[in-house]
Amino acid sequence: MNIHNVLLPGKKGAFYGRHSTEEQTIDTQLHWANELAKEFGCEIIKEFVDIGVSAVKKNMAKRKGLTALLTYLETAEIDFVLIYDHTRLARNAMEHQKIRGFFNSKKIPVVMCSTRDLYNSGDLLGELLKDGYSKYEADAIRQRTEDNHYKKIKEGIYRGGKLPFGYEFSPDEYTFKVLPNEKNIVDDIFQKYQEGEGFHSIALSLEKKSFHGRDWTKDDVKLIITNPFYAGYLTAKRFRPNSHRQLTDKEEWIMGYCERITPFIRYEVWEYCYETYRSKRKGNVSPKNFKTPFFLRDILFCKNCKMPLKSKNQKNKYHGNPNGNSIYYCENKACSLRLEKNKVHEKFIEEEMSAVLIKYLSTQHKDIHEEILVNLKQKVDKLSQQIKELEITIEEFTLQIRRTEVELHSLDSNKPQELKNSFLRYRILLKEKINNSQILINEKKLKISYIENVESDFLLMKNLLATTILAEYTGEIDPRLRRLLLYLFERIEIGPDLVYDVTARIDLENDSPIVLSGFIT
């Protein structure tokens, strides 16, 4: 059967058309359908269309125009259906087979205007080839569209989409208008996060109903902190497919600086916040790392057995009055060191922070930051060396796997199966060792990134030092003080008499006074 047997004079049919984007129109498809019907003396009595609907993103059941056509054909007496080409009906082979099965069951021929051929011709091989090409063409179009989109992002060209909180797009001027009230909130969020506040506590501290008419949540705050738009950068591939909340790793993002964006913060500030967030998420840094009453946690050790001291809040209320103490304690039963938190804190603040204060207020020019950087560089060098050693180990394991495979393939077929199984088990063991080594490499790379982008960024610590170092210690939770202590001190070993040894990232015993460069003007 061909179209000359279908499009006979006086026959009546229906038209179906579809396009994927709002920028396209159905006019061309409908024009060629009307021209073909006119040429053969036929009439189109019903039109069905899907406007701005992708056959890749939406299956056939979700396309209203196609569903309406199939429903209409259940009862209507129609001689044919006209489409522009087979891709208008579907973009994958399974849907093509379902649609053809329906039309064949109704004995309704479908004519493609572009090729003047039948969609349901009965040529199974030809139809399968067309269906396969339809899928290939859809994938190619999608890939080209994605590649072009990513290219524009890298060039810093805005292609549309919802803008983050604090901005409004001005289409007339093609600029991003800053909303002052919202900007103030965003600035406050970044400032509090730098001071050690968590997403939840920041959300609770913000004005009610100030996030698009509703209260803030910790997820809303997270999306602010992790969005480099506030530093002037456009992004793509920032979220996992089909999710607008689950972030991918920054290494997977496509980013481009956009000159039309007015940044709220410097990129270094954003990267500092992002690396802090990522270290918490990966477990390298505790989510409560800065907001804790035990501000010497993780750097306080037992002088006797060298084990890290744990912390415990033993306070409770007895008849409405506070009872008990918060303590640092050693888990080593042979040691059993227990120290009251407040006594440890008061002595440490009085003695060690006084030494830091003297350096801060002095007038000569040796840079504290340079001392800290030397210490941090040693850490990075050590981690880098460990990564190199792990990479060498992986190469050795890989070589052993290849040798094992060669020996396995060279085994005589008469060899016992148990011998072959032992080779296979050894190969699996080597694979596991490679995977574990790679996990360790990734963890160490993240630690290096945290050191380089967070701990080493002295410019970001200037305000923290200036506001914290002169503040009076009240015993309350102060994330700024906690962050400062982790910045300046590496290890503190303490005994039952509260006498301690300090490993600082700066020289606190040097008689010559020093100053934080850039602090005193």
DAKATA-V72008 format. One record per backbone hydrogen bond with DSSP energy under -0.5 kcal/mol. CO is the residue of the C=O (numbers start at 0). NH is the residue of the N-H. If there is no record, write none. Layout:
((CO | NH) (CO | NH))
//
This chain:
((1 | 4) (1 | 5) (2 | 6) (5 | 7) (7 | 10) (10 | 42) (11 | 78) (11 | 79) (12 | 44) (12 | 45) (13 | 81) (14 | 47) (16 | 49) (18 | 52) (20 | 23) (25 | 29) (26 | 30) (27 | 31) (28 | 32) (29 | 33) (30 | 34) (31 | 35) (32 | 36) (33 | 37) (34 | 38) (35 | 39) (36 | 41) (37 | 40) (40 | 9) (42 | 12) (42 | 44) (45 | 14) (47 | 16) (49 | 18) (49 | 51) (49 | 52) (53 | 57) (58 | 61) (59 | 62) (61 | 63) (62 | 66) (63 | 67) (64 | 68) (65 | 69) (66 | 70) (67 | 71) (68 | 72) (69 | 73) (70 | 73) (70 | 74) (71 | 74) (71 | 75) (75 | 77) (78 | 108) (79 | 13) (80 | 110) (81 | 15) (82 | 112) (83 | 113) (84 | 87) (85 | 88) (85 | 89) (91 | 95) (92 | 96) (93 | 97) (94 | 98) (95 | 99) (96 | 100) (97 | 101) (98 | 102) (99 | 103) (100 | 104) (101 | 105) (102 | 106) (102 | 107) (103 | 106) (106 | 108) (108 | 80) (109 | 118) (109 | 119) (110 | 82) (110 | 112) (111 | 115) (111 | 116) (116 | 111) (117 | 120) (118 | 120) (121 | 123) (122 | 126) (123 | 127) (124 | 128) (125 | 129) (126 | 130) (127 | 131) (128 | 132) (129 | 133) (130 | 134) (131 | 135) (132 | 136) (133 | 137) (134 | 138) (135 | 139) (136 | 140) (137 | 141) (138 | 142) (139 | 143) (140 | 144) (141 | 145) (142 | 146) (143 | 147) (144 | 148) (145 | 149) (146 | 150) (147 | 151) (148 | 152) (149 | 153) (150 | 154) (151 | 156) (152 | 155) (155 | 157) (163 | 166) (165 | 178) (167 | 176) (168 | 170) (169 | 173) (169 | 174) (174 | 169) (174 | 176) (176 | 167) (177 | 179) (178 | 182) (179 | 183) (180 | 184) (181 | 185) (182 | 186) (183 | 187) (184 | 188) (185 | 189) (186 | 190) (187 | 191) (188 | 192) (189 | 193) (190 | 194) (191 | 196) (192 | 195) (197 | 201) (198 | 202) (199 | 203) (200 | 204) (201 | 205) (202 | 205) (206 | 209) (208 | 212) (209 | 211) (210 | 213) (213 | 210) (216 | 220) (217 | 221) (218 | 222) (219 | 223) (220 | 224) (221 | 225) (223 | 226) (225 | 227) (226 | 229) (227 | 230) (227 | 232) (228 | 231) (229 | 263) (229 | 264) (231 | 257) (233 | 255) (235 | 253) (237 | 247) (239 | 242) (244 | 246) (245 | 239) (248 | 251) (249 | 252) (252 | 254) (253 | 235) (255 | 233) (256 | 258) (257 | 260) (259 | 175) (260 | 262) (265 | 269) (266 | 270) (267 | 271) (268 | 272) (269 | 273) (270 | 274) (271 | 275) (272 | 276) (273 | 277) (274 | 278) (275 | 279) (276 | 280) (277 | 281) (278 | 283) (278 | 284) (279 | 282) (285 | 288) (289 | 291) (292 | 294) (293 | 296) (295 | 298) (295 | 299) (298 | 300) (298 | 491) (299 | 308) (300 | 493) (301 | 305) (306 | 301) (309 | 328) (311 | 313) (311 | 326) (315 | 317) (315 | 322) (316 | 318) (317 | 320) (320 | 317) (322 | 315) (324 | 313) (325 | 340) (326 | 311) (327 | 338) (328 | 309) (330 | 332) (331 | 334) (331 | 335) (336 | 329) (338 | 327) (339 | 343) (340 | 344) (341 | 345) (342 | 346) (343 | 347) (344 | 348) (345 | 349) (346 | 350) (347 | 351) (347 | 352) (348 | 353) (350 | 354) (351 | 355) (352 | 356) (353 | 357) (354 | 358) (355 | 359) (356 | 360) (357 | 361) (364 | 366) (365 | 367) (365 | 514) (366 | 370) (367 | 371) (368 | 372) (369 | 373) (370 | 374) (371 | 375) (372 | 376) (373 | 377) (374 | 378) (375 | 379) (376 | 380) (377 | 381) (378 | 382) (379 | 383) (380 | 384) (381 | 385) (382 | 386) (383 | 387) (384 | 388) (385 | 389) (386 | 390) (387 | 391) (388 | 392) (389 | 393) (390 | 394) (391 | 395) (392 | 396) (393 | 397) (394 | 398) (395 | 399) (396 | 400) (397 | 401) (398 | 402) (399 | 403) (400 | 404) (401 | 405) (402 | 406) (403 | 407) (404 | 408) (405 | 409) (406 | 410) (407 | 410) (411 | 414) (415 | 418) (415 | 419) (416 | 420) (417 | 421) (418 | 422) (419 | 423) (420 | 424) (421 | 425) (422 | 426) (423 | 427) (424 | 428) (425 | 429) (426 | 430) (427 | 431) (428 | 432) (429 | 433) (430 | 434) (431 | 435) (432 | 436) (433 | 437) (434 | 438) (435 | 439) (436 | 440) (437 | 441) (438 | 442) (439 | 443) (440 | 444) (441 | 445) (442 | 446) (443 | 447) (444 | 448) (445 | 449) (446 | 450) (447 | 451) (448 | 452) (449 | 453) (449 | 454) (450 | 455) (453 | 456) (455 | 457) (456 | 459) (456 | 460) (457 | 460) (457 | 461) (458 | 461) (460 | 464) (461 | 465) (462 | 466) (463 | 467) (464 | 468) (467 | 470) (477 | 481) (478 | 482) (479 | 483) (480 | 484) (481 | 485) (482 | 486) (483 | 487) (484 | 488) (487 | 504) (487 | 505) (490 | 502) (491 | 300) (491 | 493) (492 | 500) (493 | 302) (494 | 497) (498 | 494) (500 | 492) (501 | 503) (502 | 489) (502 | 490) (505 | 507) (513 | 361) (514 | 367) (514 | 516) (515 | 518) (515 | 519) (518 | 520))
//
